[in-house]
Every structure is written in C-alpha cells, then in structure tokens.
Amino acid sequence: LNLQLGEVWSQFSKTEEELRTSNEQHTALKQSLEMLQKFTALDVDLRIFQGQKHFLNLHIGTMPARALEHLQEAMALAEHFITTFHTDENVAYVVVVGPLEHQEKVRPVLEHADFQPLTIPPQFQDHPQQVHADLTTQMAQVQQTIKEVLAKERALAEQQYPKLAQAYQTLNGAAA
C-alpha cells in the first residue's frame, strides 16, 4: 500500500510542479505586461536603452513630477533633451538624450533631481507594441498550458480514485 501511494503521490507531485512552474511564468508575464504599459507611448526600439552607447548619452528613468520643469532647463544648459513619456501620480517617467561627450555634466544634475534610472528588462527587445504582442502570445500559451495541466490533474484524480478509496478503507481499518 505504501508503494502504491508513493507512486500516486509521485504522479500528482509532477503535475503540481508543472502547475507551479506555469503559474510562475504567468505571474512573470503579467508583471512584464504591467511594466510595459508605462513604455507604450515610446515609439522606439527598447533595445537602445540596453547596453553601451557609442554616440548618445541616453537615460531612462523616473523622477518627481514637480522637479520636471527645473530639470528641463538644466538639461538644456547641458545640451540634453528631456521628454516625459508617462506619469503616475507625482512621478514622471522620462528619457534624457544628448551627446555622449556631455555625459559628465548630466550625471550630477540627474542625481540632484532625484532621477531614478529604470532597467529595461532583457525580454523587451523591440518597439513596445511588438513586445506587447509577443508577451500576449506567450501569456495565451501559458494559460493553455495551465488548462492542460489542470485537465491532466483531474484525469489523474479520476483514474487514481479507486486506489485511493481502497487505500483509505484499508488504512482506516488498520487504524483501530
């Protein structure tokens, strides 16, 4: 009986692990889609914010919205351009662009303005609209996998029910 229950537990354990993995993927994709929401107004390939730049000093991040006007003036003096692409309550999401040779002028100004750099996730390798389409496709595939694993788990439960019921009666009788 112990061997039989061990086999049944092993089968259920495999499906539970598949379900856990799929649910983690679903959660990660959902978080990626939520994060991507902030970048939808950008009409650029998000790869430009990843890796080393050769000609442009490029920053993407957040800052207090109240400091935006002052920072725009300071960036103009440093020969940089700043644009807002998203706002949340009191936070502005901005892109700062300028010539690479002036990057040393910009760094202290950004720090003073409470600029917080954003890290673009490595899976954001295209325009936001294309990344959204890719993530949505992946999300649909993961949801289908979850449905299949749940169906497999139900089928396994139906298949193993007679064994489990018999084991319950045997163990319940032996408990006395």
Secondary structure, DSSP 8 states (H G I E B T S, - for coil): -HHHHHHHHHHHHHHHHHHHHHHHHHHHHHHHHHHHHTTTT--S-GGGGSS--SSEEEEEEEEEGGGHHHHHHHHHHTT-EEEEEEEETTEEEEEEEEEGGGHHHHHHHHHHTT-EE----TT--S-HHHHHHHHHHHHHHHHHHHHHHHHHHHHHHHHHHHHHHHHHHHHHHHH-
